[in-house]
Amino acid sequence: MNLAATLLGPLYDLYIAALGESVGIIVSYVTLLGLASLIWWGFANRNDIISGFDLRGATIGNMVLLFLLTFVIYFVAFDYLGFPMIGSLTVAVSSTLLFHWTISTLEGEPV
């Protein structure tokens, strides 16, 4: 059983196709080792990550609201206005970023 093929899926196939069998397997296992190290580092430094990203109820709620706003704008632009996918995504992300900037500038950051 090849653990790298199971966990990486199409990325494993891409490594094998691009680099060959032996080098692709080595790169796949190095990728798994890197991902495991990143997860371990995140758990070890979770308090620094939470304070650095300012993860509290209000900011998480704000992130969820912005994500939902982006999804709604994308849906409206793609389905109702007939924009292509890339155009809809561009309009949705740029509109949401403008909204976030406007609200944070006009309202100010909480102290």
N, C-alpha and C positions, 0 to 999 in steps of 0.2 A: 504494500500500500504506500503510495506516494503522498505524504502529508502536504507537501507544497502544492501539488496539483489540485488537491481537494480544497485547500483554503484559498489559494490565489485564483483558481478558475481560469478565466480567459487571459489573465496576465501571465500565468504560467505558460500557456500555449504561445503567447506572444514572445516570451523569452526564448522558448525552444525554437520557434521559427526564425527568430532574428539572430540568435547566438549559437545555435547548435545544441545537441543533446547534453553534453557534459558541462559546458559553460552555462547553459540555461538552467540546469539543475543547481549549480553552485550559486548563481545569481538569485534564483528563487529562494533558496534557503537563507541567503544573506538578507533578502527582503523580509522574510518571516522573522529572522532574528532582530532586524531593525524595528519592525512593527511591535514585537514583543518588548523590546527595550524601551520604545516610546511609551507604551502602555504602562510599563513598570515605573518609568520616570514620572508619568502623570499621576500615578497613585502616590508615589513617594513625595511629590511636591504639590499635592492637591490644595493645601492651604495657600501657598503662594499663587497658584493659578486662580483660585477663587478670588483672592484679594486683588490680583493684578487685572483680571477681567471685570472686576466689580460685579460679581455674580450674586445678586440678591433678588428678592421677589419682583421689585419694580423694574429692574433692568431685564430680567428674563421675560416678564410680561411685555415689555417694550419690544424685545426681539421677536416674540411670537406675533405681536400685532404687525410689525413691519414685514414679517414673512407672509402673513395672511394678506396684507395689502398688496405685496408684490404678486402673489398668486392671483388675486382678484383682478388686478390690472392686466396681468398676462392673459388671463382667461377672456376678459372683455376684448382686448386687442386682437387676440388670435381668433376667437370664435365669432364675435359679433362684428368686428371691424375688418376682418379678413387680412390682417397683417401676416407676413410670413413668420415662422417660428423665431428666427434670430431677431427680426425686427420687434416682435412682441416682447421678447425677453429683454431687449435693449431698452424699450420704452418702459417696461415694468420696473426694471432695476434702477434706471435713471430717475424715474418719477418717485420711487420710494426713497432713494438717496436724497433727492431734492426736498421731499417732505420731511425727512428726518433732520436734515440740516436746517430747514426753516423753523421747525418746532424747537430744536435745541438752541438756535440763535435767538429767536424771539422770546421764548419762555425762559431760557437760561438753564444752566445746569443746577441740579439740586445741591445744596450745601450740606 
